[in-house]
Amino acid sequence: MNFRLLPFECDEGDALMAADEAMLEALRQELSPPSLRFYTWARPTLSLGFHQSVFPEHWRALPKVRRPTGGRAVWHEGDLTYAVAVRGLSGSTGQTYARLCAFLVKGLADLGIEVGFGRGGREYVRRPGCFSSATSADLLWRGRKLVGSAQVRRGDTVLQHGAILLAPERERLARLFPEQAAEAVVGLAEIQPDLIVDKVIASLTAAWAAEWQTAVVPGEWSEWERQWMARGRGRWRCG
């Protein structure tokens, strides 16, 4: 089956999370094909993992959304987000991450950016920020975190999305995540200053097609998905 490449979007966080869930549910119910999409955030926003109920007091005034996926908080400012929905993957969570991140490794390598997986550690569960540690779901460039990913499984269907850092605002990150060393993260702008987002998306899309040995065909949201998104935005808002 071909993969659908959905249009690039820049929107509010609740709309983006509702769209990712719509993509997952439409595939789970066999109403839409497996899909890939890329987007950015209309304003700086903190996204919390689905089960993340405890967070620092200084986050309370920030614009926040809850993700349908697990993991820790991500500050979305100066990042490109990808999302994929697939069916029929078997194996452990770690194996699923490896399979779904393979296109990121290849696509970045094709741009001359060699990345590898993090190794994880106990500190991850003690730190509220996703980029404060690197697990086997994350991709590092020269030991510094470039991509953080999270996923959710519903039946035999998986949604995985993640933030690819472009130009992180280090001063703001230091205030939000004081436990995170400034040198622990890196953005694409630091690695390749002339690299543009369109080229990144094109490389990652081509890598997805190569890794999955399938065509990636530009497509649109179905009416069912649009209705799901319209109903679901409020579910992801977080006060």
Steps between C-alpha positions, in 0.01 A plus 500: 500500500622851419562748778316830505701820545271752664541877442755693704327705771570769755225511763412523868606211718153364574419486128829322427441236766140445388627452144760244608234305687265520200774356281547214748131424542419517130769242430394282794145494367626440143353827379829649378839367389821510706620857509796731546485870574714795612399814685612794711334674793327835455632625834745367760320222689584238759370152418460254785505123473158339534570365849708795622297641789774656717710790374687802642306799626672737256334317209146583610473832316635360173279411201470122527344201326492133582622255238328171417845340537706430810837642597598824666442868428629668184528874445402563138682810380743470214421141409351299215259227611441178309216251553441153356213253537559137402345158558624147548832557676608224736769485765586698810456873546872544443485305176204709385690821570800369308282410202315830494811713556696331221376752244624786719846343521513448123346833404737695723796295379405589143535864606844428642385480863593174671289419806472207739260379768521596866547234763257610768547494873322532832527878493230512232220414742616769744524782249183671369650614169539273199826660388656477848610142429538273199329162480495234232208692343721803436761595241830667583755687293848477650348418837251788495126446466355606166172302479265391779214261421198350675235248400167343588358167389129429453444140402738426214525868404782730613530878499850636542591865488806695598675836507800564276683798644566777250616801701432447872468808719767412757426776751135404520584129521737573788217671690246228427731202553774608741610135538589491128853598401507758219737287294277191531288599198579615148297642212536446128585869457815448707602191305421637152414872510383510136265201526135595436192323636367409156820309425477316833141395431585389147793290622299337780208428267731332248661304782160378618421371151837325482480346847145370450547421130179674406375810326424808710209674331385855586149486643240689700311448823176306461170651608486245783838618626400865475192433711710311755740794522219750545354297787831408659694824545372566849619162623863603463488844660676514833445780748 
